[in-house]
Amino acid sequence: METAIIKIGNSKGLRLSKTILEKYNIKDKVEMILEKGQIILRPIDRPRENWEEAFKELNANNDDELLLDDVFDDENFEEWN
């Protein structure tokens, strides 16, 4: 695919279509990789972003109970020695 380089203030940039942004799940930022004469743009995927705040809120609401027991009845720790 060929695309034009456009002027953005004192810099230049690429314009990506809405279709490309949606298809590759590109939001506000991309990772730019410079490799062997190529520029690779990769969407930044942070699936666990803001989990820390969510866990703190769960704890504050006393809603952070374990769904499974820590140790199962049939666990055999001997085989790990």
N, CA, C and O atoms as CSV, one atom per row, in Angstrom:
chain,resi,resn,atom,element,x,y,z
A,1,MET,N,N,0.847,-1.171,0.000
A,1,MET,CA,C,0.000,0.000,0.000
A,1,MET,C,C,0.891,1.233,0.000
A,1,MET,O,O,1.843,1.321,0.776
A,2,GLU,N,N,0.595,2.142,-0.833
A,2,GLU,CA,C,1.354,3.389,-0.908
A,2,GLU,C,C,0.552,4.486,-0.225
A,2,GLU,O,O,-0.661,4.591,-0.407
A,3,THR,N,N,1.240,5.299,0.559
A,3,THR,CA,C,0.588,6.417,1.239
A,3,THR,C,C,1.516,7.622,1.225
A,3,THR,O,O,2.738,7.471,1.215
A,4,ALA,N,N,0.945,8.801,1.224
A,4,ALA,CA,C,1.727,10.033,1.152
A,4,ALA,C,C,2.226,10.452,2.523
A,4,ALA,O,O,1.572,10.204,3.536
A,5,ILE,N,N,3.382,11.084,2.546
A,5,ILE,CA,C,3.915,11.716,3.752
A,5,ILE,C,C,3.355,13.140,3.753
A,5,ILE,O,O,3.467,13.858,2.760
A,6,ILE,N,N,2.751,13.540,4.876
A,6,ILE,CA,C,2.124,14.864,4.937
A,6,ILE,C,C,2.841,15.752,5.941
A,6,ILE,O,O,3.480,15.266,6.874
A,7,LYS,N,N,2.728,17.046,5.740
A,7,LYS,CA,C,3.338,18.024,6.642
A,7,LYS,C,C,2.433,18.209,7.856
A,7,LYS,O,O,1.226,18.413,7.730
A,8,ILE,N,N,3.052,18.131,9.037
A,8,ILE,CA,C,2.346,18.359,10.300
A,8,ILE,C,C,3.203,19.342,11.099
A,8,ILE,O,O,4.150,18.934,11.771
A,9,GLY,N,N,2.877,20.625,11.030
A,9,GLY,CA,C,3.697,21.643,11.677
A,9,GLY,C,C,5.081,21.651,11.070
A,9,GLY,O,O,5.219,21.748,9.851
A,10,ASN,N,N,6.120,21.550,11.902
A,10,ASN,CA,C,7.499,21.486,11.415
A,10,ASN,C,C,7.935,20.054,11.111
A,10,ASN,O,O,9.074,19.828,10.702
A,11,SER,N,N,7.055,19.105,11.303
A,11,SER,CA,C,7.376,17.696,11.094
A,11,SER,C,C,6.599,17.145,9.908
A,11,SER,O,O,5.865,17.866,9.232
A,12,LYS,N,N,6.775,15.864,9.674
A,12,LYS,CA,C,5.996,15.174,8.655
A,12,LYS,C,C,5.466,13.889,9.264
A,12,LYS,O,O,6.027,13.373,10.231
A,13,GLY,N,N,4.384,13.373,8.697
A,13,GLY,CA,C,3.789,12.178,9.261
A,13,GLY,C,C,2.994,11.400,8.242
A,13,GLY,O,O,2.917,11.768,7.070
A,14,LEU,N,N,2.407,10.322,8.710
A,14,LEU,CA,C,1.556,9.460,7.902
A,14,LEU,C,C,0.122,9.624,8.351
A,14,LEU,O,O,-0.146,9.809,9.538
A,15,ARG,N,N,-0.782,9.560,7.428
A,15,ARG,CA,C,-2.202,9.576,7.768
A,15,ARG,C,C,-2.718,8.163,7.571
A,15,ARG,O,O,-2.598,7.599,6.483
A,16,LEU,N,N,-3.294,7.588,8.623
A,16,LEU,CA,C,-3.841,6.233,8.557
A,16,LEU,C,C,-5.361,6.319,8.491
A,16,LEU,O,O,-5.980,7.089,9.226
A,17,SER,N,N,-5.952,5.535,7.616
A,17,SER,CA,C,-7.404,5.566,7.454
A,17,SER,C,C,-8.097,4.962,8.674
A,17,SER,O,O,-7.502,4.195,9.431
A,18,LYS,N,N,-9.343,5.318,8.841
A,18,LYS,CA,C,-10.149,4.780,9.933
A,18,LYS,C,C,-10.234,3.258,9.833
A,18,LYS,O,O,-10.235,2.561,10.848
A,19,THR,N,N,-10.305,2.750,8.609
A,19,THR,CA,C,-10.383,1.304,8.391
A,19,THR,C,C,-9.149,0.596,8.938
A,19,THR,O,O,-9.267,-0.432,9.605
A,20,ILE,N,N,-7.960,1.143,8.657
A,20,ILE,CA,C,-6.712,0.550,9.154
A,20,ILE,C,C,-6.647,0.644,10.670
A,20,ILE,O,O,-6.268,-0.318,11.338
A,21,LEU,N,N,-7.011,1.793,11.214
A,21,LEU,CA,C,-6.984,1.973,12.668
A,21,LEU,C,C,-7.884,0.953,13.364
A,21,LEU,O,O,-7.504,0.376,14.383
A,22,GLU,N,N,-9.064,0.737,12.817
A,22,GLU,CA,C,-9.997,-0.221,13.428
A,22,GLU,C,C,-9.534,-1.660,13.231
A,22,GLU,O,O,-9.594,-2.465,14.159
A,23,LYS,N,N,-9.071,-1.986,12.021
A,23,LYS,CA,C,-8.659,-3.359,11.718
A,23,LYS,C,C,-7.511,-3.817,12.608
A,23,LYS,O,O,-7.484,-4.966,13.051
A,24,TYR,N,N,-6.557,-2.914,12.872
A,24,TYR,CA,C,-5.372,-3.280,13.656
A,24,TYR,C,C,-5.461,-2.802,15.102
A,24,TYR,O,O,-4.481,-2.858,15.845
A,25,ASN,N,N,-6.645,-2.331,15.493
A,25,ASN,CA,C,-6.901,-1.913,16.875
A,25,ASN,C,C,-5.888,-0.875,17.358
A,25,ASN,O,O,-5.334,-0.996,18.450
A,26,ILE,N,N,-5.657,0.132,16.542
A,26,ILE,CA,C,-4.731,1.211,16.885
A,26,ILE,C,C,-5.534,2.319,17.549
A,26,ILE,O,O,-6.484,2.849,16.974
A,27,LYS,N,N,-5.140,2.656,18.755
A,27,LYS,CA,C,-5.838,3.712,19.508
A,27,LYS,C,C,-5.049,5.023,19.412
A,27,LYS,O,O,-5.119,5.712,18.395
A,28,ASP,N,N,-4.299,5.371,20.467
A,28,ASP,CA,C,-3.584,6.640,20.520
A,28,ASP,C,C,-2.106,6.530,20.206
A,28,ASP,O,O,-1.486,7.510,19.793
A,29,LYS,N,N,-1.525,5.337,20.396
A,29,LYS,CA,C,-0.084,5.178,20.220
A,29,LYS,C,C,0.226,3.889,19.475
A,29,LYS,O,O,-0.553,2.936,19.493
A,30,VAL,N,N,1.391,3.881,18.814
A,30,VAL,CA,C,1.920,2.672,18.199
A,30,VAL,C,C,3.375,2.526,18.621
A,30,VAL,O,O,4.030,3.506,18.975
A,31,GLU,N,N,3.864,1.315,18.580
A,31,GLU,CA,C,5.283,1.063,18.797
A,31,GLU,C,C,5.960,1.159,17.429
A,31,GLU,O,O,5.501,0.537,16.471
A,32,MET,N,N,7.038,1.927,17.330
A,32,MET,CA,C,7.755,2.072,16.070
A,32,MET,C,C,9.061,1.305,16.169
A,32,MET,O,O,9.880,1.566,17.050
A,33,ILE,N,N,9.251,0.354,15.258
A,33,ILE,CA,C,10.440,-0.490,15.247
A,33,ILE,C,C,11.230,-0.168,13.984
A,33,ILE,O,O,10.706,-0.254,12.874
A,34,LEU,N,N,12.498,0.205,14.164
A,34,LEU,CA,C,13.383,0.497,13.033
A,34,LEU,C,C,14.273,-0.716,12.847
A,34,LEU,O,O,15.075,-1.042,13.722
A,35,GLU,N,N,14.134,-1.395,11.696
A,35,GLU,CA,C,14.797,-2.674,11.538
A,35,GLU,C,C,15.130,-2.928,10.067
A,35,GLU,O,O,14.242,-2.932,9.215
A,36,LYS,N,N,16.408,-3.139,9.779
A,36,LYS,CA,C,16.869,-3.535,8.443
A,36,LYS,C,C,16.271,-2.685,7.324
A,36,LYS,O,O,15.744,-3.220,6.349
A,37,GLY,N,N,16.353,-1.378,7.463
A,37,GLY,CA,C,15.849,-0.487,6.429
A,37,GLY,C,C,14.339,-0.390,6.363
A,37,GLY,O,O,13.794,0.109,5.378
A,38,GLN,N,N,13.657,-0.859,7.392
A,38,GLN,CA,C,12.200,-0.812,7.423
A,38,GLN,C,C,11.721,-0.091,8.672
A,38,GLN,O,O,12.400,-0.069,9.698
A,39,ILE,N,N,10.559,0.487,8.565
A,39,ILE,CA,C,9.877,1.051,9.729
A,39,ILE,C,C,8.626,0.214,9.939
A,39,ILE,O,O,7.777,0.116,9.053
A,40,ILE,N,N,8.518,-0.388,11.114
A,40,ILE,CA,C,7.373,-1.240,11.432
A,40,ILE,C,C,6.556,-0.541,12.512
A,40,ILE,O,O,7.088,-0.168,13.557
A,41,LEU,N,N,5.274,-0.367,12.259
A,41,LEU,CA,C,4.366,0.204,13.248
A,41,LEU,C,C,3.541,-0.933,13.817
A,41,LEU,O,O,2.921,-1.693,13.073
A,42,ARG,N,N,3.534,-1.050,15.137
A,42,ARG,CA,C,2.811,-2.124,15.802
A,42,ARG,C,C,1.890,-1.508,16.849
A,42,ARG,O,O,2.326,-0.667,17.634
A,43,PRO,N,N,0.615,-1.918,16.870
A,43,PRO,CA,C,-0.287,-1.397,17.910
A,43,PRO,C,C,0.237,-1.749,19.290
A,43,PRO,O,O,0.784,-2.832,19.496
A,44,ILE,N,N,0.071,-0.846,20.222
A,44,ILE,CA,C,0.467,-1.112,21.605
A,44,ILE,C,C,-0.708,-1.788,22.284
A,44,ILE,O,O,-1.800,-1.226,22.375
A,45,ASP,N,N,-0.472,-2.988,22.753
A,45,ASP,CA,C,-1.506,-3.779,23.391
A,45,ASP,C,C,-1.203,-3.867,24.875
A,45,ASP,O,O,-0.196,-4.452,25.274
A,46,ARG,N,N,-2.052,-3.300,25.678
A,46,ARG,CA,C,-1.887,-3.340,27.133
A,46,ARG,C,C,-3.163,-3.908,27.760
A,46,ARG,O,O,-3.951,-3.171,28.353
A,47,PRO,N,N,-3.361,-5.213,27.626
A,47,PRO,CA,C,-4.618,-5.791,28.103
A,47,PRO,C,C,-4.809,-5.695,29.612
A,47,PRO,O,O,-5.942,-5.761,30.088
A,48,ARG,N,N,-3.737,-5.541,30.369
A,48,ARG,CA,C,-3.861,-5.498,31.835
A,48,ARG,C,C,-3.683,-4.085,32.390
A,48,ARG,O,O,-3.469,-3.905,33.589
A,49,GLU,N,N,-3.773,-3.097,31.523
A,49,GLU,CA,C,-3.627,-1.712,31.972
A,49,GLU,C,C,-4.756,-1.378,32.954
A,49,GLU,O,O,-5.906,-1.757,32.734
A,50,ASN,N,N,-4.430,-0.691,34.001
A,50,ASN,CA,C,-5.362,-0.247,35.053
A,50,ASN,C,C,-5.873,-1.375,35.944
A,50,ASN,O,O,-6.797,-1.159,36.728
A,51,TRP,N,N,-5.298,-2.569,35.847
A,51,TRP,CA,C,-5.722,-3.659,36.720
A,51,TRP,C,C,-5.411,-3.347,38.178
A,51,TRP,O,O,-6.179,-3.711,39.069
A,52,GLU,N,N,-4.287,-2.674,38.427
A,52,GLU,CA,C,-3.902,-2.385,39.810
A,52,GLU,C,C,-4.987,-1.577,40.516
A,52,GLU,O,O,-5.347,-1.871,41.656
A,53,GLU,N,N,-5.506,-0.550,39.829
A,53,GLU,CA,C,-6.561,0.276,40.427
A,53,GLU,C,C,-7.826,-0.547,40.646
A,53,GLU,O,O,-8.506,-0.393,41.661
A,54,ALA,N,N,-8.139,-1.422,39.687
A,54,ALA,CA,C,-9.333,-2.258,39.818
A,54,ALA,C,C,-9.199,-3.202,41.007
A,54,ALA,O,O,-10.164,-3.408,41.742
A,55,PHE,N,N,-8.014,-3.777,41.204
A,55,PHE,CA,C,-7.800,-4.681,42.337
A,55,PHE,C,C,-7.884,-3.928,43.664
A,55,PHE,O,O,-8.415,-4.449,44.644
A,56,LYS,N,N,-7.363,-2.712,43.693
A,56,LYS,CA,C,-7.455,-1.911,44.921
A,56,LYS,C,C,-8.911,-1.616,45.259
A,56,LYS,O,O,-9.308,-1.653,46.423
A,57,GLU,N,N,-9.701,-1.322,44.227
A,57,GLU,CA,C,-11.124,-1.048,44.445
A,57,GLU,C,C,-11.851,-2.305,44.938
A,57,GLU,O,O,-12.687,-2.225,45.838
A,58,LEU,N,N,-11.535,-3.456,44.354
A,58,LEU,CA,C,-12.120,-4.707,44.829
A,58,LEU,C,C,-11.795,-4.932,46.295
A,58,LEU,O,O,-12.666,-5.311,47.079
A,59,ASN,N,N,-10.539,-4.700,46.667
A,59,ASN,CA,C,-10.114,-4.892,48.049
A,59,ASN,C,C,-10.838,-3.927,48.975
A,59,ASN,O,O,-11.278,-4.316,50.056
A,60,ALA,N,N,-10.962,-2.680,48.561
A,60,ALA,CA,C,-11.637,-1.674,49.390
A,60,ALA,C,C,-13.103,-2.041,49.616
A,60,ALA,O,O,-13.675,-1.708,50.654
A,61,ASN,N,N,-13.711,-2.728,48.642
A,61,ASN,CA,C,-15.114,-3.145,48.754
A,61,ASN,C,C,-15.264,-4.546,49.333
A,61,ASN,O,O,-16.358,-5.111,49.327
A,62,ASN,N,N,-14.155,-5.111,49.837
A,62,ASN,CA,C,-14.147,-6.484,50.365
A,62,ASN,C,C,-14.721,-7.487,49.361
A,62,ASN,O,O,-15.447,-8.411,49.728
A,63,ASP,N,N,-14.385,-7.287,48.115
A,63,ASP,CA,C,-14.895,-8.147,47.045
A,63,ASP,C,C,-13.752,-8.878,46.345
A,63,ASP,O,O,-13.833,-9.163,45.150
A,64,ASP,N,N,-12.694,-9.180,47.086
A,64,ASP,CA,C,-11.518,-9.808,46.484
A,64,ASP,C,C,-11.266,-11.208,47.039
A,64,ASP,O,O,-10.126,-11.587,47.309
A,65,GLU,N,N,-12.347,-11.967,47.205
A,65,GLU,CA,C,-12.202,-13.316,47.748
A,65,GLU,C,C,-11.712,-14.281,46.668
A,65,GLU,O,O,-11.960,-14.081,45.479
A,66,LEU,N,N,-11.010,-15.332,47.107
A,66,LEU,CA,C,-10.542,-16.357,46.177
A,66,LEU,C,C,-11.714,-17.185,45.680
A,66,LEU,O,O,-12.591,-17.555,46.461
A,67,LEU,N,N,-11.736,-17.477,44.387
A,67,LEU,CA,C,-12.783,-18.318,43.828
A,67,LEU,C,C,-12.421,-19.790,43.916
A,67,LEU,O,O,-13.299,-20.652,43.897
A,68,LEU,N,N,-11.126,-20.080,44.014
A,68,LEU,CA,C,-10.635,-21.441,44.176
A,68,LEU,C,C,-9.753,-21.486,45.416
A,68,LEU,O,O,-9.092,-20.506,45.760
A,69,ASP,N,N,-9.751,-22.626,46.076
A,69,ASP,CA,C,-8.887,-22.767,47.243
A,69,ASP,C,C,-7.427,-22.634,46.830
A,69,ASP,O,O,-7.052,-22.974,45.707
A,70,ASP,N,N,-6.614,-22.138,47.747
A,70,ASP,CA,C,-5.182,-21.991,47.497
A,70,ASP,C,C,-4.523,-23.345,47.243
A,70,ASP,O,O,-3.677,-23.474,46.358
A,71,VAL,N,N,-4.911,-24.342,48.015
A,71,VAL,CA,C,-4.322,-25.676,47.913
A,71,VAL,C,C,-5.457,-26.669,47.686
A,71,VAL,O,O,-6.465,-26.647,48.391
A,72,PHE,N,N,-5.282,-27.530,46.707
A,72,PHE,CA,C,-6.291,-28.541,46.428
A,72,PHE,C,C,-6.031,-29.776,47.290
A,72,PHE,O,O,-4.887,-30.071,47.636
A,73,ASP,N,N,-7.084,-30.482,47.626
A,73,ASP,CA,C,-6.961,-31.674,48.478
A,73,ASP,C,C,-6.074,-32.744,47.864
A,73,ASP,O,O,-5.386,-33.463,48.589
A,74,ASP,N,N,-6.078,-32.861,46.553
A,74,ASP,CA,C,-5.313,-33.929,45.907
A,74,ASP,C,C,-3.904,-33.489,45.488
A,74,ASP,O,O,-3.218,-34.223,44.776
A,75,GLU,N,N,-3.469,-32.308,45.918
A,75,GLU,CA,C,-2.125,-31.851,45.562
A,75,GLU,C,C,-1.079,-32.642,46.293
A,75,GLU,O,O,-1.212,-32.914,47.487
A,76,ASN,N,N,-0.034,-33.015,45.579
A,76,ASN,CA,C,1.054,-33.793,46.159
A,76,ASN,C,C,2.345,-32.982,46.013
A,76,ASN,O,O,2.928,-32.903,44.931
A,77,PHE,N,N,2.772,-32.387,47.118
A,77,PHE,CA,C,3.982,-31.552,47.088
A,77,PHE,C,C,5.251,-32.406,47.066
A,77,PHE,O,O,6.330,-31.898,46.762
A,78,GLU,N,N,5.131,-33.687,47.384
A,78,GLU,CA,C,6.303,-34.588,47.402
A,78,GLU,C,C,6.956,-34.693,46.030
A,78,GLU,O,O,8.181,-34.769,45.931
A,79,GLU,N,N,6.152,-34.697,44.973
A,79,GLU,CA,C,6.699,-34.858,43.629
A,79,GLU,C,C,7.497,-33.638,43.158
A,79,GLU,O,O,8.193,-33.709,42.145
A,80,TRP,N,N,7.403,-32.533,43.880
A,80,TRP,CA,C,8.161,-31.318,43.517
A,80,TRP,C,C,9.526,-31.283,44.188
A,80,TRP,O,O,10.338,-30.413,43.875
A,81,ASN,N,N,9.794,-32.196,45.091
A,81,ASN,CA,C,11.086,-32.217,45.789
A,81,ASN,C,C,12.121,-32.980,45.015
A,81,ASN,O,O,13.263,-33.095,45.459
